[in-house]
Amino acid sequence: MIASIQRNTILKKNGRTLSSPFSTSSYTFSSTLSPFIQDTNRKLTNRRHTSSLHAEKPKPRILSGIQPTGSLHLGNYLGALSQWVPMQDTYSCNFCVVDLHAVTNTKDHKLQQSSDGLREWTLSSAALYIAAGIDPEKSNIFVQSHVSAHSELSWLLTCTCPMGWMDRMIQFKEKKASKGDNVGLGLYSYPVLMAADILLYGAEKVPVGEDQRQHLELTRDLARRFNDQFCTGSQYKKLCKSLSLPTYPVFREPEAMIVKEGARVMSLTDGTSKMSKSDPSEASRINVLDPPDVIRQKVKRCKTDNFEGIIGAEDRPEARNLITIFKAVQPDRDPAEIEASVRDMNWGQFKPVLAEAVIEHLAPIQKRYEEVRGEEGYLEGVLKRGGDRANEQADETLKRARAAMGFVPRF
């Protein structure tokens, strides 16, 4: 059909009538085209016009990451990783292993235990991203320190950030109160690095818990302050045009994507504190890679209370935490049905049931993790491709930020 249309196309060039199987912009169609060809061209034109009207809009971007300061635990998985997975079909996702944040306290006992600690935890975290369901074909997985723009933009933003804004950061105050003068400058200024992480990729949404909400507000404040100081007026527009850069402000103010209620997993030894890699007690957390026997022992020894029944009032933090975990590792079951199934149990009966539910839920993740780590070169290839794509996005933003502040463009 197509060949027939091409052979019968009459073309004119330089006043001469030609028969040709090709149509290019240098030729004009003759008015002697057959009605069939004219109708075909009209349909093709309408189809292109309709396609342009209904072209898919770019997916909004999100960015998130986890510190590799030890093996990822159940709280990291249920509170972050498992919630990232469904986002991949709706958003353009950047998921990084934030190793620069992991060294904000170089006196951390874990970092001192082994020179290979950070390296192994970084690779382990990236492999767990994939094992938990993050698809490298859909999402960008990379290591934060492999993108040097994170450090450079962090410095530029630090120079624009008032000290008073940093003094208001609640998390720093809390850690300083517990560690005294042993707190480093990195811990004080890391919210600015977090802001740089987010702003480099033009993230529209950032998955955060309530404890990180203040840091996201700082990110918005820094973006607004930078845009107001350096990205307004005719001089800025002239500069951008001279460098063939967009004339709109450099940074987008991101919105919080608060994680769903119930994903907050608490310590096994203190139901009022979050499960944390920094807790010196291994008994306080279930690591995603813990063997079944270790999980059983940790659940068996976890803190409970002396009240009757498993389901209790809100003032029973340990009971509430264990029920939250029990529900979270059975996402396909109705929560009311789950509660009903254990309502009449005591702690001695419930703990083995909880342990087996956790083991069953983590088993396929652990299996996939071993496959990822066992395939030579696979993980490194994923991180290399992810780093290349991340550098491409980040460098463009950093280039615009440097230009706005007046730095000489790189030659």
N, C-alpha and C positions, 0 to 999 in steps of 0.2 A: 504494500500500500504506500509506504513512504517513498520507495524508489520510484513508483509511478508518478507521484506528485512532483518529485524532484526533476524527472525527465521532462515534464510538461510545463515547467516554470519558464516564463519568458522574461528575460532581463534586459535592461538597457544600461550601457556604460559608454560615456563619451559619444553619445548620439548613435551608437551602433546597437542593433538588436542581436542578442546572443541567446543561445540555448545552453543552459548549464545545470548540473546536478547540485550546485551549491548556492546558498543565499547568504550574503554578507552585507554589512552595513554600508559598503561602498557601492552597492547596487540598489536600484529602485525597481519595485515591481511595476510591470506594465499594466495598463488598464484593461488589457485583453485577457487577463487571467480568467480561467473557467469559473463558473459559479461554484463548483465543488471546492476548488482551491480557495476561493474567497471565503466560503463558509468555514472551511477548515481553519484558515488563519484567524478568522473572527473568534472561533471557539477557543483557539490557543491563547489569543490575547485576553479574552474574558477569564480564562482559567488562571493565567498569570496574575491578573488584577485581583481576582478573588483570593488567590493564595497569599498575595501581599497584604490584603485586608485582614486575613485570618491567620497570619504568621504568628507562631507561638512567641510570647514575650519571654525574655530571659528569666530564668528562675532566680528568685531573690537569694542572695548569698548569706550563709551563716558560717561562723567559725567557732570551734571549741577545741579544748585540749585538756590533758591530764598530766600532772607532774610525774616523772619517773623517779620517785624517791623511795622506791621499794616495789614489791610485787603488788599489782592491782588487787584490790579486795572487793568483797561483795557490795559494799557501798558505792565504789567507783562504777561497778558494773550495773547495778540496779538504778543508781541515781543519775548515771550519765550514758554509758555505752549502750545499754538496751534502749534508751530513749533516742539515741542518735540514729539508730537503724531505720525506723520508718521515715525519718526526715529526708532520706536520700532521694525519695521519689518526688518530693515537693520542692526541695531547695538545692541550690548549688553549694555543696558542702566542702569545707576545708577543715580537716581534723589533724591537729599536730600534736606531737609529743613535746611538751614544753620543758625541754631540758635546761634552758637558761633560768627558768624559775626554780628549778631543782637545786641550784647552787646559791640561792639567796642566803643560806646559812651553811658555810663550808665546815663549820664545826659539828654539823650533824653527825651523830655517832655512826649512822649507816654509811655515809660518804667516807668516813675515816676507816671503816672496817676493811675495805678492799678498793684497790685502785681501779679494778674492773667493774666496780659496782654500778656506777652511772652508765657506763657503756652497755652492760648487760640489761639493766632495767629499761633503758631506752629501747633496745631491740625487742625485749620482752613485751613492753607496753604496745609497741607498734604491731607485733604479732597478735596480741590479744584484741586489738581493734578489729583486725581481719577475722579472727576466730569468733568474735561476738556478732559478726554480721556486717561490718563495714566493708563495702565492695569497692576495691580500687578502681573498677571500671566506672563506677558512679561517683565516687568521692575522691578527694585529693588527700592522701595520707603522707605526711612528711615530718621531718624533725626540725624543730624551731631554729636551732643553731646552724642549720644548713642554709638558712636564708639570712644573710648578714644585714639585710634591711631592717630586721627587727631591732637589732642593737643600735643602728644609726638613727632610726626614727625615734627610738626611746630617748636618745640623748637630745635630739632636737626638741621633743616635747618636754623633757625635763627642764630645758632652758626657758620654756614659756610658762611653766607651772609655778604658781605662787606657793611658798612654803606653808602658808596657812591651810591650803587645800589638803596637803599631805598630813598635817598635824591632826586633821579631823578623822583620819582613817581609823575606824574602830578596831579592826583586826590587828593593826600594828600596836595599838595601845594595849590590847589584851596580851599579845605575845611579849611585849616589853615588860608588862607587869609580872609575867611568869618567869622571864629569863633575865630581867635586869639589864645590866650593861653588856651582857653577852650577845646582844642583838646587833647584827651588822647593818650597814647602810643599804645593802641590797634589799633587805626585808622592808626597810622604810620606803624605798622608791619603787618597789616592784609593781605597784598599781599603775605606774606610768608605762612600764614595759608591757603590762597587760593591755593598756590602751593602745600602744603601738601595734601589738598583735592584731587587735580588732580592726583598727583604722587602715592598716596596710591593704586589707582585702575588700574594703568597702562593704563590710558585713552589714546587712540590714537587720538581722536578728542574731542574738547571742544567747544560747542556752545557759542560764545561770540559776543557781540556787539563791535563796534569800540572803545567805551570808555573803554573796558576791554582788548583791544589788548596788551597794554603795560604790564599789569599784567601777561598775558600768556607768553610774551617774558621773563619776569623775571622767570617764572616757568621753561622755557627751559634752561635759564642760570644756575639756581640753580641745575637742574638735571645734566647738563653737568659738572658743577664744582664739585658736589659730586662724580660723576662717575670717574672723572679724579683724584680726591684726594684719594679716598678710594677703587676704584674697578679696579685697574690695577695691573699687575705684577704677578709673580709666587706665591708670598706670599699670595695674595688675593685668588688665585685659590686653594692653599693648604688649606687655612682656610675654604673656602666654602666646599671643599670635606670632610674635617674633621667633619663638621657640617651637612653633607648631604644636602647642599644648592646648587642651581644653580650657575655656575661660571661666567655667563654673568653679566654685570653691573646692579645695582639695579633698576635704574630709566629709563623709556622710555621718550623721548622728545615728548610731544604732539603737534599736529597741530591744528591751529585755524579752526573752522567751523563758518565762519561769517554768521550771520543771514541775510536772504534775504532782499533786499532793499524794503522799504515801510512799514516795521514792526515797525519802530521807531515812537512811539506815544508821542506827546508833551502835555504840560500842557494846560488846558482849559483857563487859565488866562494869559498865556504867551507862544505864539507859538514858541519861541526861546529856551525854557527850556523843558527838558524831564518831562513827567508825573512821579511824584515821591511820595512815601509814606511819605517821610520826609518833604514835603511841609506842613507848618502849616495850609494852607487853604484847607478845604475839597472840596471847589468849584473848585479846580485845577484838580481834577481827578474824574473819574467814577470808583467806586469800582465794582468788579464783582458781589458782593452780594447786591448792591444797589437796593432797590425796584423800580418799574417802575416810580412812582411819583417823586422820588428823581432824577432819571436819567433825566426825562423831565425837572425838574427845573434847573439842572446843565447845560444841553444843552441850555436851553432857555437863561441863564445868561452868557454863555461862551463868551469870547472876540472874536470879529470879526473885520472888517475894513469898511471903507467908500467907497470902490470901487464898481463899478457896476458888477453884475454877481458873481457866485460862483467859476467858474473856472478862475484862474488868473495866473499871472506871478510868478516866483520863489521867488520874493521879498515880497510875501504875506504869511508870516509864519502861521498865524491863519487860513487863507483860505485853505492853503495846508494841514494843520493838520486835519481839519474837513473832507476834501475830502478823506484823507488817511484813517481815521477811517471809513467813509461811505463805502469805497471799501473793507476794511478788514473784516467788519462784514457781507459782502455778497460774500464769496469766490467762490460761484458757478455761479456768474454772470460775464459777460465779462466787464472788466474795462472801455472800450470805451463806452459800452452801459450804464453803470452807470453814467458816466460823461454826456452823451447826455440827460439822463433823468432829470438832475437837472440844466443843463446849463443855462436855461432861468429863473431860480428862483431867488428871492432875499433872504436875510437872514431870514426874517420873515416867508417865505414859506419853506425854506430848513430845519430850525432847528427842527420843529416837525417831518419831514420825517426822519431826522437823528436819533432823539431820538427813534422813533418807530423801526427803523432798529436795533439799539443797544439793545433795550429791547427784540425784537424777537430773536436775536442771543444769548443773555445771558440766556433766559428763560429755555432751557433744561439743561444748566449747573447748574443753581440755583436749579432746581428740583432734579437733581442727587446729588447735594451737601447735600440737606436736607435728602435724602435717606441714604447717607453714614453716616452722623452724627446721624441719627435716629436709625440706626441698632446697638444695644448695643454690644460692644466688637469687631465690625468688623474693625474699623479704628485702634484700638490698636493692633489687631492681624496682620494687614498688616504691621504696623510699627515694630512689634516684629520680624516677619519673615524677613523683609527687613534689620533690624538691625543685626540679626544673620548672614545673608549672607554677609552683608557689613563687619562685624567684621572678618569673615573668610578670606575674600580677603585682608583686610587692615592689619590684624595681620601678614600675610605671608610676605608682603612687609616690614613692620616695623621690623620684625625679621631679615630680610636680611640687612636692613639699620643699625640696632644696631650691628650686627655681623661685618659689614664692618668697623664701627667706633671703634670696639674693646671692646664693652660692654660684660660683662659676660652674657652668655645665661641664661634665666630664668629656674629655676629648677622646 
